Amino acid sequence: MRKLTTLLALSLALGVQAQTHVMTVDVSKPTAQIQPEMYGIFFEDINFGADGGLYAELVKNRSFEFPQPFVGWVPFGNVTVQDANPCFDRNPHYVRVVNDGRLLRAGLDNEGYRGIGVKQGEEYRFSVYARTPDAKPMKLSIELVNSNAQNLLKKEIEVSGRDWQKLTAVLKSPFTDAHARLRIVLETKGTVDMDHISLFPVNTWKGRENGLRADLAQALYDLNPGVFRFPGGCIIEGNSLETRYQWKNSVGPVENRPLNENRWNYTFKHKAFPDYFQTLGLGYFEYFLLSEDLGAEPLPVISCGLSCQYESNEVVPMDELDPYIQDALDLIEFANGPVTSTWGKVRADMGHPEPFNLKMIGIGNEQWDKVYVDRLEAFTKAIRTKYPTIKVVGSSGPSASGDKFDYLWPEMKRLGVDLVDEHYYMNPDWFFSNASRYDNYDRKGPKVFAGEYASHDHSTKKDNNFLAALSEAAFMTGLERNADVVHLATYAPLFAHVDAWQWNPDLIWFDNLRMMRTPNYYVQQMYGMNAGTDVLSLKMDGKAVAGQDSLYATAALNAPTGEIILKLVNAGSRPAEVQIDFNGLKKRQLVAGSCTYLQNDNWRTVNTLDEEAIVPRVRPVQVKGQSLKLELEPRSFGVYRLQVK
């Protein structure tokens, strides 16, 4: 009897393994159009993502405008902070260095952002605004100091004259070090004033001065993003109305953009970074320019007159809201206006006379209740009146459900906004079980912008592991299947410095010299590179494939090439036999195919700066006729591109 029971159990197990899941794809009639901007990126200056990250400036507190003006600096000798007759009116502080002849050295060191990353043989562009009251020329020694305190590079520049002047020098590093320092020494007896002390890699993204870190920008480009949302996030709101992100402070000459507090510097008491501020060197012009570089639609988000509702009760009264609304209208003019307009001229003077062709704008971030709705309504009316073609993005609050969410969605419909920004930071089980979230959404209401989402595996302290990535891949099959409702989707946050971060998980991790793409990054890339143009109906047993037997699937047509694109997830621990029949091909047949896939048996696997254990692999797919038979590996995500002829 025991032997019979064992055999029966074995045969049942084999029967389950041998079960073939039959899916049907209808090629004859697409069910929805996939927006070209569907998959994109969300950027916020959190985790040292801008200053110290994407923004390639290597000097911290370059204009001495931090509340404690020597933060980031170690002065030695006679060095004081001054503000009389400044070089820049909105950044009035500068340093005065005096060599009285008795000191061997007088000057200052800068620590950068957890060090200054330099590579042997690479060039770095140093610049400073300087003047001297002395009649004779003064010599400054510009030095790179390694983490062993050796100043292995010295280059002299000369300061002469009482007027502010910009001086530059190119330094070629003789060493590689992630934690180097910049040292400036006044070698001549006398006095020199210095402001806006800067050091950039010459090799920035596209070689631009005041540019972006090349490897991080390249990683964004490689996502093939369709939309680029900036500059946040809670950065927009600020901890107070005074510290909200004001876009007009982020344009014009970079040297005269005023410092702003970063709302993430002390938000998390256990991860406080009192040296975290916003220079706004990476500002709205640079954001628009990067959007253009990436081929992504820009989606700026602007303050609605409410500071962060989690941390503050500051509210702009309705009768004082006009300047905030005007900021939104002026932003549209900055992006799209002719060079003869006030803000179009500012854009042109910065080097971009052509418009950026802005099509949409977000009003507020994660705000809620009537206080938000009233202000959003005022913004929407003003924008609709002056710029009727601009799409307005509203918010459903900070959560994927609950009282705030339930109140805001009907209000968004009443106001007639074009898109509603939904956020969800949930555990992997939520993502797996919500692949059908949008199957029954109102098709006639505003469209969905999945503006911030990420799977949080709390059992591993929210690692960017394969479990989180696979759950996102499964969930995103539901986004694509419902592309008539979901028009945009962006993972968040984007960047994190390994030595200075407040929030995890994040899409891309980096230090001062290296970067790492997470498994989550590769999921986003596989969707972004393989979106297709039209959704095709894919069913199993007459239903969408949204978790039955741990399977998730969606199908799309790529009209320009005629390819069929399948996205298949097997979240189970066993292989899955799948047969996919293609209806509506008529006399055409599948003639070739390839599969780009991620697979790992260990849910907890992560990528590191030293090794990316999980990366997409590519293999050919054997096709025949009008049907496809596959064995989906356990815990895998695959994108299949099938050619039809």
Summary of the structure (lengths in Angstrom):
residues: 645
radius of gyration: 27.7
end to end distance: 56.4
largest distance: 107.5
contacts: 2300
relative contact order: 0.13
helix: 22%
strand: 34%
